[in-house]
């Protein structure tokens, strides 16, 4: 049985400095998920990772290392305020909504609210795309190499961690987890086929 406080300190040492500043690790024994990182909202100062340490202790140390590195990599990749068309539309929607509220224009309020909601939905979907998920795995492998792992070993440990998490949670792999496992098998040299570029760009 792992001491959660000692493990949290160890995991913080494994994480990159940027991850330590951004992320808060919290023990949550009552959750069914082994590890859970809620989608970070733009107003959140901390990006919280909840861990069920009873389940967490069933993973090997390398699996735990790669899983935390991957979770932190995904959290750090979520961007709400990267300048692009969707963010511009969202900003225009908010400004327009404020103007229409001042004018008490019901039709205008509805239109600008819809514009802002559509734009924010697009930002959300971009941050949940298969490309972002796969890139988070690749970033975790890069960090792991600075922690003494080889790329192939790190890919193998992350692959087995994904499969072990699903097994310990009593569920099947999700679609994106299947894609991630296939990409990791290719990196680990266990499969000649990776994920096609067309699928990497899909939202899910």
N, C-alpha and C positions, 0 to 999 in steps of 0.2 A: 504494500500500500504506500503510495507516494504522499509525502508531506506537501500539501498544496502551496504553503508559503515558500518552502525551499525550492519547489519546482518553478514557481512564478519567478523567483529571483534568477534561477538558472536560465529560464526562457528569455528573460530580459537581457541576459548576457549574450545569448545566441542571436537576438535580433539586432539589426543595424541601428545606429544611433538615431536615425530619423524615425524608425519604428518605435523606439523607446519613448521618444518625445510625443508621438502621435497616439500611441495605443495604450489602453488600460486593460490589464488582464484581471478577470474577476472569476472567483470560484462560484459555480452555480450547480450544486449537486442534484437539485430537483429537476433539472432540464433533461429531456430525453435525448437531445443531441449531444454528441461527444464534444463538439466545439461549435460555437455559434457566434457569428459576427454580423449583427444587424446592419442593414444597408445604411451607411452614414448620411444623415441629412445635412444640408449646408449650414444650419445654425448650430450643429454639434461641435463643441470644442474638443471633446475626446472621442476616439473611435474605440468602442468597447468590444472586447472579445470575452465571451462567457465560456468557461470550460467545466465539464463534468469530470472531475479528477478520478472518480471511481472507474469510469470508462477509459479515461485518458491513460491510466496506469496499465491498461492492457496492451498498449502499443509499445514497441521497442523505442529506445532512446533516439536512434536515428530517424525513425518514423515521426516521433514527436517533434524533433528539430525541423524536419522538412515541412511538417504540417503547420507549425507556427510561422515559419518563414513564408510559406505560401499565403497564409491568411493575412499576414501583415502586408505582403506584397500586393494582394488584392485591395485591401483597405486603402493603401497609399496611392493606388491607381485610380480611385474614384475621384473624378473632378466635376464639380458643379459649375465652376466659374471660368472654364477655359473658353476664351473668346471664339465664338462661331455663330452661325446663323440661328441655331436653336436658342442659344443664350440671348442673342439680340432680340429675337421675337418674344422671349419670356420677359425681358426687361421692358420692351415696348408694351407688352400686355399689362404689366404692373403699373407703368406710368399712365397708360391709357385708362386703366381701371380707376386710378386715383382721380384723373381728370373728369371721367364720367360720373363718379360719385359726387364730386363737387357740383356738377351740372345736374345731378339727379336724373340722368337719362337712362331709363331701364333697358332700352334696346342696346344702347352703347355699352352699358355695364355687362350685359350678356355676351356681346360680341368680343369685348376685350378680355373678359374672363375666359372665354373659350380659346382665344388666341394664346393666352398665357398658359392655360392648361395643356394645350397641344404641344407647345414648345417644351414645357417642363417634362411632359411624358417622353418626348424624344430624347432629352438629356438623360432621363432615367434608363431608357432602353439602350442607349449607347453604352452606358456604364455597366449594363448587364449582358452585353454581347458576348458571344463565344470567343471573339478575338481578345477581349479584355481578360476573360477567364484563362485562356491559354497563355497569354503574355504574363499573367501573374505567376503561373507555374514556371515559366522560363526565367523570370526575374528571381524567383526563389532558388532555382538551381544555380544561378550566378552568385547569389549571396552565399549559398552553401559551399561553393568552391573556395570562398574566402575563409570558410570555417574548417577547411581540411578535407572536404569531400571531393571526389572526382565527379565530373558531370554525369557519367553513366551510373555510378553508385547512387548519387543524389536522386536521379530520375527513378531508379529502381525503388528506393526507399519511399519516395513520394507516391509512386504507383501503388505500392503495397499498403501505404497509409490510407489512401483513398478507398481501397477495397476493404481494409480492416474497419474503417469508420462505418461504412455501410453495413458490414456484417455485425458489428457490435450494436448498431442501432436497430438491427432487425429489419432491414429494408433492402430493396434492390438499388443498383446504381441508377442515378438520374441520366437523362440524355447527355447533359453537358459533362457529367462525370465519365461517361463512356468515351466521349470525344477526348477528354483530358487523358484518360488512361491510354488511348491509342497513340496520342502524341508522345506520351512518356515512354511507351514501349519502343517507339522508334528511336528516341534519344538514348534509351538504355541499351539499344542494340538487340532488342527482343523481337522486333518486327521490322520488315522492310518498308512498310507503308505508314506514313504519317497522316495528318488531317489535311485534306485538300484545301487550298486557299479559298475556294468559293464558300466552303462551310465555315471557315474561320471568321468570315465577315458577317455571318448570320446573327440576328437577335434571337432570343429564346424566351 
